[in-house]
Amino acid sequence: MLDERKRVSTPVQHKLTITEREIIVVDGVNNVESFDDQEVILDTTSGMLVFHGRDFYIKQLNLDQGNLMIEGYISGFEYAEEVGKKAMGFLERLFR
């Protein structure tokens, strides 16, 4: 018999692993806000996270489990100043 009560999920703990500047594994991903071969913007449980580089592609994505694997060359990354802001708010602050 299935339990029909609403399940309360706990957020996945945020974790970032970068291997040889070519493999990025992120846990605690809520959403991929923007993605192209040079920039990835993620909404994570610890705020907005932006990766810069080249030749990015998503190798693995599971939003139900909150994890993501990106391959490519990473030249840098940064967290948004304010935790919990959406990408548009982050981009608006970035281009002021």
Secondary structure as UniProt FT lines:
FT   STRAND          15..19
FT   TURN            20..22
FT   STRAND          23..27
FT   STRAND          29..35
FT   STRAND          39..44
FT   TURN            45..46
FT   STRAND          47..62
FT   TURN            63..66
FT   STRAND          67..79
FT   TURN            83..84
FT   HELIX           87..94
//
